[in-house]
Amino acid sequence: MLTSRIALASDASALAEFANLHQLTVDPHAKSMNIQSAGNLVLGRIDPFGATLYFDQNQLMGVIGLNPDAIKALLSPEIYAHPKFLNQSFFVEEALRLSAIDFPGYEIQPTANSLDRAMLAAYFQLGFAEIRRYSIMRRSLSDTRVPKLPQGFSFLQVDMGNQEHLGHWHKTQQDAFQHHFGFKARAFDSWSIQMLGDQNLDRQGTFILLENDEPVGFVQCTNECAHQLSGFVAYLGVAQSHQGKGLGRALLEKAMHHCETKGFSSLELTVDIGNESGALKLYENLGLTAQSSWLLLSVANSQTAI
């Protein structure tokens, strides 16, 4: 019989180690979790809601994070299980049980590594199906340069304490992503709490692309792969009115140069394979190659799948 408790901030290091035991057993090329990412999971990645830890005596056997998002009325469950715990269905059913108790009416969209056959089988048995596929892409960094920009364009490094800079960042992100899968607009206050509250935030790693002092694009780097000497591009977007002009390439080149100046030897990012903006082709043209993939799952009326 397993016992459970809510995760504490002091559990972050053990949680990261445990999550990596699961992930790297399933897929040796998976992006590993650092302590800061584990801290985000402990707290809830968007809205506050603690992850749950499951023990067999003193041995950690499983972790469930529901990751609620009240603006979307959405749960994004993350489940990690010890390789010796063979009943993955237990944790999937437990995640759905907790969802029904704490977040009735929320849509449930879990993710799982495409090679995690046991976890996927448990979800599929309960009526979930793949709705989206994402690839983790990587390239090495060497001799990168600040890209040349057309006349009238310039980069602005975001000062995280400057409200005008944050306003530019918010405006550009909301515009750039308005047609992306799963996007829902966020007011500045809730958006800034989410962005600035990320424990992986690179406080010097967000850049706004300006045209005659008007924001038209942005790129945001984080430190979630710093423990592997790799930079990570969390978000990159170009305003709708400026897409198709090659500005995405300039933004990614800016991110690569920034990450190399920090001493990183490679750069990683996640791409939605179904994104119609041409992002995948851009990344491939700049030398990034797929390392592993993740599936986003959903089911009609998820609460009935318990």
Rosetta blueprint (number, residue, H / E / L):
1 M L
2 L L
3 T E
4 S E
5 R E
6 I E
7 A L
8 L L
9 A H
10 S H
11 D H
12 A H
13 S H
14 A H
15 L H
16 A H
17 E H
18 F H
19 A H
20 N H
21 L H
22 H H
23 Q H
24 L H
25 T H
26 V H
27 D L
28 P L
29 H L
30 A L
31 K L
32 S L
33 M L
34 N L
35 I H
36 Q H
37 S H
38 A H
39 G H
40 N H
41 L H
42 V H
43 L H
44 G L
45 R L
46 I L
47 D L
48 P L
49 F L
50 G L
51 A L
52 T E
53 L E
54 Y E
55 F E
56 D E
57 Q L
58 N L
59 Q E
60 L E
61 M E
62 G E
63 V E
64 I E
65 G E
66 L L
67 N L
68 P E
69 D E
70 A L
71 I L
72 K L
73 A L
74 L E
75 L E
76 S L
77 P L
78 E E
79 I E
80 Y E
81 A E
82 H L
83 P L
84 K L
85 F L
86 L L
87 N L
88 Q H
89 S H
90 F H
91 F H
92 V H
93 E H
94 E H
95 A H
96 L H
97 R H
98 L H
99 S H
100 A H
101 I H
102 D H
103 F L
104 P L
105 G L
106 Y L
107 E E
108 I E
109 Q L
110 P L
111 T E
112 A E
113 N E
114 S L
115 L L
116 D L
117 R H
118 A H
119 M H
120 L H
121 A H
122 A H
123 Y H
124 F H
125 Q H
126 L L
127 G L
128 F L
129 A E
130 E E
131 I E
132 R E
133 R E
134 Y E
135 S E
136 I E
137 M E
138 R E
139 R E
140 S E
141 L L
142 S L
143 D L
144 T L
145 R L
146 V L
147 P L
148 K L
149 L L
150 P L
151 Q L
152 G L
153 F E
154 S E
155 F E
156 L E
157 Q E
158 V L
159 D L
160 M L
161 G L
162 N L
163 Q H
164 E H
165 H H
166 L H
167 G H
168 H H
169 W H
170 H H
171 K H
172 T H
173 Q H
174 Q H
175 D H
176 A H
177 F L
178 Q L
179 H L
180 H L
181 F L
182 G L
183 F L
184 K L
185 A L
186 R L
187 A L
188 F H
189 D H
190 S H
191 W H
192 S H
193 I H
194 Q H
195 M H
196 L H
197 G L
198 D L
199 Q L
200 N L
201 L E
202 D E
203 R E
204 Q E
205 G E
206 T E
207 F E
208 I E
209 L E
210 L E
211 E E
212 N L
213 D L
214 E E
215 P E
216 V E
217 G E
218 F E
219 V E
220 Q E
221 C E
222 T E
223 N L
224 E L
225 C L
226 A H
227 H H
228 Q H
229 L L
230 S E
231 G E
232 F E
233 V E
234 A E
235 Y E
236 L E
237 G E
238 V E
239 A L
240 Q H
241 S H
242 H H
243 Q L
244 G L
245 K L
246 G L
247 L H
248 G H
249 R H
250 A H
251 L H
252 L H
253 E H
254 K H
255 A H
256 M H
257 H H
258 H H
259 C H
260 E H
261 T H
262 K L
263 G L
264 F L
265 S L
266 S E
267 L E
268 E E
269 L E
270 T E
271 V E
272 D E
273 I L
274 G L
275 N L
276 E L
277 S L
278 G L
279 A H
280 L H
281 K H
282 L H
283 Y H
284 E H
285 N H
286 L L
287 G L
288 L L
289 T E
290 A E
291 Q E
292 S E
293 S E
294 W E
295 L E
296 L E
297 L E
298 S E
299 V L
300 A L
301 N L
302 S H
303 Q H
304 T H
305 A H
306 I L
